[in-house]
Amino acid sequence: MKTNPGRFFEDYKVGDVIRHAVPRTVSGGERALYHALYPARHAIYSSDEFARSCGLPAAPIDDLAAFHVVFGKTVPDISLNAVANLGYAEGRWLKPVFAGDTLRSESEVIGLKQNSNGKSGVVWVRTRGLNQNDEIVMEYVRWVMVRKCDESRPAPETVVPELAPVVAASDLVIPEGLDFTGYDFTLAGEAHRWGDYEIGEKIDHVDGVTIEEAEHMMATRLWQNTAKVHFDATFREDGRRLIYGGHVISMARALSFNGLANAQMIVALNGGAHANPCFAGDTVRVWSEVLDKAETAAPGVGAIRLRLVALRHGAEPFSLRTDDGRYGSEVLLDLDYWALMPL
């Protein structure tokens, strides 16, 4: 048999290390396509000159574009037979990715738990993205629900990893040379700096975007995400292709520009949940909450911890959970991250 049906839940073992195919050299084309797919306008990723004025050698590839490249490599080995991607933790961006860098991915299985229905189970992996110099550019944990191929196979021993609820501010890695002391707020698009935001503040980002089938398909192909639920309309009983969760993340992040234009670089992913499925035709609106703030050792650079929530159009502003503590049916994404902002 020459073809690969992908791994099923019973094929994983805790401690397995999987080196993913295929390495990918990124270029300015990734930036152009990313900005075509999403209304991404953060200045440090849009302009080489702006990035140089902030101490970087050039504009890096958008943080989430680099994440999608690394993530996409893992799909054939981790989530080809997934029911759903469930969450993220302990994510850190360790080194900017620039045009010309070649990225590859490797994952370690750190947890397994079969579901009570015996038809699927949850797999936890820690993934690292490496560049051509074998430097780790990012790392994160994700957990995904994967189908079983043979329901008669016994369940593996349950191992649920202990994960930090938040990446400590002291563990954030600031890009080498980053300096916001000469930051141009006019060119960045907003005057709001780190000191203007208060913990507990909520921001309605106002704008909305309707998710289109064609754009989602282009995005999954761009990131080489081969998960069947995103490509094959016959794979789900309802005949609908599930929108890639990373597509929702990037759309939400881009929409947050209006109110958080100066939250320039994402440096950590504390947690995240794709609370409900998103389908073509859904209109996405977003809001943010300031969860924490911290100073850094880099000149003029502060860190801000944000909750980013994506909602279907029609939801009440700032909705999140129902009275029983569950996510509301209109909530698509709940993401907790650290970003860097001028003081």
C-alpha positions as CSV (number, residue, x, y, z in Angstrom):
1,M,0.0,0.0,0.0
2,K,1.6,3.2,-1.2
3,T,-0.9,5.7,0.1
4,N,-1.1,6.9,3.7
5,P,-4.5,6.9,5.4
6,G,-3.1,8.9,8.3
7,R,-2.8,8.0,12.0
8,F,-5.8,7.0,14.0
9,F,-6.1,7.3,17.8
10,E,-4.8,3.8,18.5
11,D,-1.7,4.5,16.5
12,Y,-0.2,7.0,19.0
13,K,2.0,6.3,22.0
14,V,3.1,8.7,24.7
15,G,6.8,9.6,24.0
16,D,6.6,9.2,20.2
17,V,8.5,11.9,18.4
18,I,7.3,12.6,14.9
19,R,9.4,14.5,12.3
20,H,6.9,16.0,9.9
21,A,7.3,16.4,6.1
22,V,7.7,18.7,4.1
23,P,10.2,21.6,4.9
24,R,9.0,24.9,3.5
25,T,11.0,28.0,2.5
26,V,8.9,31.1,3.1
27,S,9.0,34.2,1.0
28,G,7.4,37.6,0.6
29,G,4.6,35.7,-1.2
30,E,3.4,34.3,2.1
31,R,3.1,37.8,3.5
32,A,1.2,39.0,0.4
33,L,-1.2,36.1,0.4
34,Y,-1.7,36.4,4.2
35,H,-2.6,40.0,3.8
36,A,-4.9,39.2,0.9
37,L,-6.8,36.6,3.0
38,Y,-7.1,38.7,6.1
39,P,-7.4,42.4,6.7
40,A,-4.0,42.3,8.5
41,R,-2.5,45.7,8.9
42,H,0.0,45.6,11.8
43,A,2.8,47.9,10.7
44,I,5.8,45.9,11.9
45,Y,4.7,43.0,9.5
46,S,3.7,45.3,6.7
47,S,6.7,47.5,6.2
48,D,10.4,46.7,6.2
49,E,11.2,50.4,6.9
50,F,8.8,50.4,9.9
51,A,10.4,47.2,11.2
52,R,13.9,48.6,10.9
53,S,12.8,51.7,12.8
54,C,11.9,49.3,15.6
55,G,15.3,47.6,15.6
56,L,14.6,44.6,13.4
57,P,16.5,43.9,10.2
58,A,13.3,43.7,8.1
59,A,9.6,43.0,8.4
60,P,9.1,39.4,9.7
61,I,6.5,37.1,8.3
62,D,3.3,37.6,10.4
63,D,3.5,35.7,13.6
64,L,0.3,33.7,12.8
65,A,1.4,33.1,9.2
66,A,4.6,31.4,10.6
67,F,2.4,29.5,13.1
68,H,0.2,28.3,10.2
69,V,3.2,27.0,8.3
70,V,4.5,25.1,11.3
71,F,1.0,23.8,12.2
72,G,0.2,22.8,8.6
73,K,3.3,20.4,8.6
74,T,1.8,18.5,11.5
75,V,-1.7,17.8,10.0
76,P,-0.9,14.7,8.0
77,D,0.6,13.0,11.1
78,I,-1.6,14.4,13.9
79,S,-5.0,15.5,12.7
80,L,-5.7,14.0,9.3
81,N,-8.4,11.9,10.9
82,A,-9.4,14.5,13.5
83,V,-12.9,15.2,14.6
84,A,-11.9,18.6,15.9
85,N,-8.9,20.6,17.1
86,L,-9.7,21.3,20.8
87,G,-7.2,23.7,22.3
88,Y,-3.7,25.2,22.8
89,A,-1.4,25.9,25.6
90,E,2.2,26.9,26.4
91,G,2.8,28.5,23.0
92,R,5.8,30.8,22.6
93,W,7.3,32.6,19.6
94,L,11.0,32.3,20.2
95,K,12.5,33.9,17.0
96,P,11.1,36.0,14.2
97,V,10.7,34.3,10.8
98,F,12.0,36.2,7.8
99,A,11.6,35.7,4.1
100,G,14.1,33.1,3.0
101,D,13.9,31.0,6.2
102,T,13.0,27.4,5.8
103,L,10.7,25.9,8.4
104,R,10.1,22.4,9.5
105,S,8.1,20.8,12.4
106,E,8.4,18.0,14.8
107,S,6.0,16.9,17.5
108,E,6.1,14.8,20.7
109,V,3.1,12.9,21.9
110,I,2.6,13.9,25.5
111,G,-0.9,12.7,26.4
112,L,-3.6,10.3,25.4
113,K,-7.2,9.8,26.6
114,Q,-9.9,7.6,24.9
115,N,-13.4,9.1,24.9
116,S,-16.1,7.2,26.7
117,N,-17.9,6.4,23.4
118,G,-14.9,4.2,22.4
119,K,-14.9,5.7,18.9
120,S,-12.3,8.4,19.3
121,G,-9.8,9.9,21.7
122,V,-7.8,13.0,22.6
123,V,-4.2,13.3,21.6
124,W,-1.9,15.9,23.2
125,V,1.3,16.9,21.3
126,R,4.0,19.4,21.8
127,T,5.1,20.8,18.5
128,R,8.3,22.8,17.7
129,G,8.9,24.7,14.5
130,L,12.6,24.9,13.5
131,N,14.4,27.0,10.9
132,Q,17.3,26.0,8.5
133,N,19.8,26.5,11.4
134,D,17.9,24.1,13.6
135,E,16.9,27.0,15.9
136,I,13.4,26.7,17.5
137,V,11.3,29.6,16.2
138,M,8.2,28.6,18.1
139,E,6.7,25.9,20.2
140,Y,3.2,25.1,21.5
141,V,1.0,22.3,22.8
142,R,-2.3,21.4,21.2
143,W,-4.8,18.7,21.8
144,V,-7.0,17.2,19.1
145,M,-9.9,14.6,19.0
146,V,-9.0,11.8,16.6
147,R,-11.1,8.9,15.3
148,K,-10.3,5.3,16.1
149,C,-9.9,3.0,13.1
150,D,-10.7,-0.2,15.0
151,E,-13.1,0.4,17.9
152,S,-12.3,-3.1,19.3
153,R,-8.7,-2.1,20.0
154,P,-8.2,-1.6,23.8
155,A,-7.8,2.0,25.1
156,P,-4.2,3.1,25.8
157,E,-3.3,4.1,29.4
158,T,-4.7,7.5,30.1
159,V,-2.0,10.2,30.4
160,V,-3.3,13.8,30.7
161,P,-0.4,16.3,30.7
162,E,-0.2,19.1,33.3
163,L,0.0,22.3,31.4
164,A,0.6,25.8,32.6
165,P,-2.5,28.0,32.5
166,V,-0.4,31.0,31.4
167,V,3.0,31.6,30.0
168,A,4.8,33.7,32.7
169,A,5.7,37.2,31.6
170,S,9.3,36.4,32.6
171,D,9.3,33.6,30.1
172,L,8.4,35.8,27.1
173,V,11.1,36.0,24.5
174,I,11.6,39.5,23.0
175,P,13.0,39.6,19.5
176,E,16.7,40.6,19.5
177,G,17.1,44.3,18.9
178,L,13.4,45.3,19.3
179,D,13.2,48.9,20.4
180,F,10.0,50.9,20.6
181,T,11.5,54.2,21.9
182,G,11.3,55.8,18.5
183,Y,7.9,54.2,17.6
184,D,5.8,56.2,15.1
185,F,2.2,56.0,16.3
186,T,0.9,57.9,13.3
187,L,2.3,55.4,10.8
188,A,1.2,52.5,13.0
189,G,-2.4,53.7,12.8
190,E,-3.4,54.5,16.4
191,A,-2.2,56.6,19.3
192,H,-3.0,54.1,22.1
193,R,0.1,52.9,23.9
194,W,0.6,50.3,26.7
195,G,-0.2,52.7,29.5
196,D,-3.6,53.6,27.9
197,Y,-5.0,50.1,28.5
198,E,-6.3,48.9,31.9
199,I,-6.6,45.3,33.2
200,G,-10.3,44.3,32.8
201,E,-10.9,46.7,30.0
202,K,-13.0,45.3,27.1
203,I,-12.9,46.5,23.5
204,D,-15.5,45.9,20.9
205,H,-13.6,45.9,17.6
206,V,-16.6,47.0,15.6
207,D,-15.8,45.4,12.2
208,G,-17.0,42.1,10.8
209,V,-16.1,39.8,8.0
210,T,-18.2,37.1,6.3
211,I,-16.2,33.9,6.0
212,E,-16.1,32.7,2.3
213,E,-15.6,29.2,1.2
214,A,-13.1,30.1,-1.5
215,E,-10.8,32.0,0.9
216,H,-10.9,29.2,3.5
217,M,-9.9,26.7,0.8
218,M,-7.1,28.9,-0.4
219,A,-5.9,29.3,3.2
220,T,-5.8,25.6,3.9
221,R,-3.9,25.0,0.7
222,L,-1.5,27.8,1.4
223,W,-0.6,26.2,4.8
224,Q,-0.7,22.7,3.3
225,N,-3.4,21.7,5.9
226,T,-4.7,18.4,4.6
227,A,-7.3,17.6,7.3
228,K,-10.2,15.9,5.7
229,V,-12.9,17.9,7.5
230,H,-11.6,21.1,5.7
231,F,-11.4,19.6,2.2
232,D,-13.9,16.8,1.8
233,A,-17.6,17.8,2.0
234,T,-18.5,14.1,2.2
235,F,-16.5,13.6,5.4
236,R,-19.1,15.1,7.7
237,E,-22.7,13.8,7.9
238,D,-24.1,17.3,7.3
239,G,-22.0,17.7,4.1
240,R,-20.4,20.9,5.3
241,R,-16.7,21.6,5.3
242,L,-15.5,22.8,8.7
243,I,-13.6,26.1,8.5
244,Y,-10.0,25.7,9.6
245,G,-9.6,27.0,13.1
246,G,-6.4,28.9,12.2
247,H,-8.4,30.8,9.6
248,V,-10.8,32.0,12.3
249,I,-7.8,32.9,14.6
250,S,-6.1,35.0,11.9
251,M,-9.4,36.7,10.9
252,A,-10.1,37.6,14.5
253,R,-6.6,38.9,15.1
254,A,-6.8,41.0,12.0
255,L,-10.2,42.4,13.0
256,S,-8.7,43.4,16.4
257,F,-6.5,45.9,14.7
258,N,-9.3,48.5,15.2
259,G,-8.5,49.2,18.9
260,L,-5.3,47.2,19.2
261,A,-3.2,48.5,16.2
262,N,-0.2,48.8,18.5
263,A,-0.3,45.2,19.8
264,Q,2.3,44.5,17.3
265,M,3.9,41.1,17.9
266,I,2.3,38.0,19.4
267,V,4.9,36.3,21.6
268,A,2.9,33.7,23.5
269,L,-0.2,31.6,23.3
270,N,-1.5,30.9,26.8
271,G,-4.6,29.0,25.8
272,G,-7.3,28.7,23.2
273,A,-10.5,26.9,22.4
274,H,-12.5,26.6,19.2
275,A,-15.7,26.8,21.1
276,N,-18.1,26.0,18.2
277,P,-17.7,25.1,14.5
278,C,-17.5,27.8,11.9
279,F,-18.8,27.4,8.4
280,A,-18.8,29.4,5.2
281,G,-21.4,32.2,5.4
282,D,-20.8,32.9,9.0
283,T,-20.0,36.6,9.7
284,V,-17.3,37.0,12.4
285,R,-17.1,39.9,14.8
286,V,-14.6,40.1,17.7
287,W,-14.0,41.6,21.1
288,S,-10.9,41.7,23.4
289,E,-10.3,41.9,27.1
290,V,-7.1,43.1,28.8
291,L,-6.1,40.3,31.2
292,D,-2.7,41.4,32.3
293,K,0.2,43.7,31.6
294,A,4.0,43.5,32.2
295,E,7.1,45.5,31.5
296,T,10.0,44.0,29.6
297,A,13.7,44.6,29.5
298,A,13.6,45.7,25.9
299,P,13.6,49.6,25.5
300,G,10.2,51.0,25.2
301,V,8.5,47.6,25.0
302,G,5.6,46.5,27.2
303,A,3.8,43.1,27.2
304,I,0.0,43.0,27.2
305,R,-2.0,39.8,27.8
306,L,-5.3,39.8,25.8
307,R,-8.3,37.6,25.5
308,L,-9.6,37.5,21.9
309,V,-13.2,36.3,21.3
310,A,-14.7,35.7,17.9
311,L,-18.5,35.6,17.7
312,R,-21.0,34.9,15.0
313,H,-22.9,38.1,13.8
314,G,-26.0,38.7,15.9
315,A,-24.5,37.7,19.2
316,E,-24.6,40.2,22.1
317,P,-21.5,42.2,22.4
318,F,-19.0,40.7,24.9
319,S,-20.9,37.4,25.1
320,L,-18.9,34.4,26.1
321,R,-20.5,31.9,28.4
322,T,-24.0,30.9,29.5
323,D,-25.2,30.7,33.0
324,D,-24.1,27.1,33.3
325,G,-20.5,28.0,32.4
326,R,-20.5,26.6,28.9
327,Y,-19.5,28.6,25.8
328,G,-22.5,30.2,24.1
329,S,-23.5,28.7,20.8
330,E,-22.5,31.9,19.0
331,V,-18.9,31.8,20.3
332,L,-16.4,30.6,17.7
333,L,-13.0,31.3,19.4
334,D,-11.7,32.1,22.8
335,L,-7.9,32.9,22.6
336,D,-5.6,34.0,25.3
337,Y,-2.2,35.5,24.2
338,W,0.6,37.9,25.0
339,A,1.6,40.7,22.6
340,L,4.2,43.4,22.5
341,M,3.2,47.0,22.6
342,P,5.1,50.4,22.9
343,L,5.1,51.8,26.4
